[in-house]
Amino acid sequence: MSGATEASSVLQAAAERALSQLSKPVTEARDARYEMNNVTDLVDVMGYVADAILACEALHGVAKRAEADLRLHLARSMADTGAQSILTPDGYHSISLRAAIRGAIIEDRNAIPAELFSTPEPKPDLVEIAKRLRSGVSVPGAVLSNGGEQTIQIRKREAA
């Protein structure tokens, strides 16, 4: 096997591993959508919408990991082959290697000159201010918000 063919096989296998992780959450989202469209009871529909939310959360996490894996493997493959830039097959996107930005590593904090330390600007303690306002204590310059839209909380129940 030639070097390019072997590199292609390695990259394809890495992409397949990353993308195969998407199958389960995509199937769960599709199933929730299908089931939701087959019921008319409002509580049942709400339950399937909750299932869809959970499937989307799972898909989001898996997709972010898959994206990171794909980016890493593509960058390594481009670096290994000396390809500084490539185009997607449709020609609409170009992908280029970029040098990592070099950053400082502190080896001895005590040796750093004082003028190179920054002091954060003081900011109001929103948690403490909210506690006081909720308890009825007036805080000049602050009011209690209405909290905005209601949200939902989804927790896993222990098996009965």
Contacts in CASP RR format, 6 or more apart in sequence:
PFRMAT RR
TARGET T0000
AUTHOR 0000-0000-0000
METHOD contacts of the structure
MODEL  1
MSGATEASSVLQAAAERALSQLSKPVTEARDARYEMNNVTDLVDVMGYVA
DAILACEALHGVAKRAEADLRLHLARSMADTGAQSILTPDGYHSISLRAA
IRGAIIEDRNAIPAELFSTPEPKPDLVEIAKRLRSGVSVPGAVLSNGGEQ
TIQIRKREAA
1 9 0 8 1.000
4 81 0 8 1.000
7 77 0 8 1.000
7 80 0 8 1.000
7 81 0 8 1.000
10 77 0 8 1.000
11 73 0 8 1.000
11 74 0 8 1.000
11 77 0 8 1.000
14 69 0 8 1.000
14 70 0 8 1.000
14 73 0 8 1.000
15 70 0 8 1.000
15 73 0 8 1.000
17 69 0 8 1.000
18 65 0 8 1.000
18 66 0 8 1.000
18 69 0 8 1.000
18 70 0 8 1.000
18 73 0 8 1.000
19 66 0 8 1.000
19 70 0 8 1.000
21 62 0 8 1.000
21 65 0 8 1.000
21 66 0 8 1.000
22 59 0 8 1.000
22 62 0 8 1.000
22 63 0 8 1.000
22 66 0 8 1.000
24 58 0 8 1.000
24 62 0 8 1.000
25 55 0 8 1.000
25 56 0 8 1.000
25 58 0 8 1.000
25 59 0 8 1.000
25 62 0 8 1.000
26 59 0 8 1.000
28 51 0 8 1.000
28 54 0 8 1.000
28 55 0 8 1.000
28 58 0 8 1.000
29 52 0 8 1.000
29 55 0 8 1.000
29 56 0 8 1.000
29 59 0 8 1.000
31 51 0 8 1.000
31 55 0 8 1.000
32 48 0 8 1.000
32 49 0 8 1.000
32 51 0 8 1.000
32 52 0 8 1.000
32 55 0 8 1.000
33 48 0 8 1.000
33 52 0 8 1.000
35 48 0 8 1.000
35 51 0 8 1.000
36 45 0 8 1.000
36 48 0 8 1.000
36 49 0 8 1.000
36 51 0 8 1.000
36 52 0 8 1.000
39 45 0 8 1.000
39 48 0 8 1.000
50 152 0 8 1.000
50 154 0 8 1.000
53 152 0 8 1.000
53 154 0 8 1.000
54 154 0 8 1.000
74 95 0 8 1.000
75 97 0 8 1.000
77 83 0 8 1.000
78 84 0 8 1.000
78 86 0 8 1.000
78 95 0 8 1.000
78 97 0 8 1.000
79 97 0 8 1.000
83 97 0 8 1.000
84 96 0 8 1.000
84 97 0 8 1.000
85 94 0 8 1.000
85 95 0 8 1.000
85 96 0 8 1.000
85 97 0 8 1.000
86 94 0 8 1.000
86 95 0 8 1.000
87 93 0 8 1.000
87 94 0 8 1.000
87 95 0 8 1.000
88 94 0 8 1.000
88 95 0 8 1.000
106 112 0 8 1.000
124 142 0 8 1.000
129 139 0 8 1.000
129 142 0 8 1.000
130 144 0 8 1.000
132 139 0 8 1.000
133 139 0 8 1.000
133 142 0 8 1.000
133 143 0 8 1.000
133 144 0 8 1.000
134 144 0 8 1.000
END
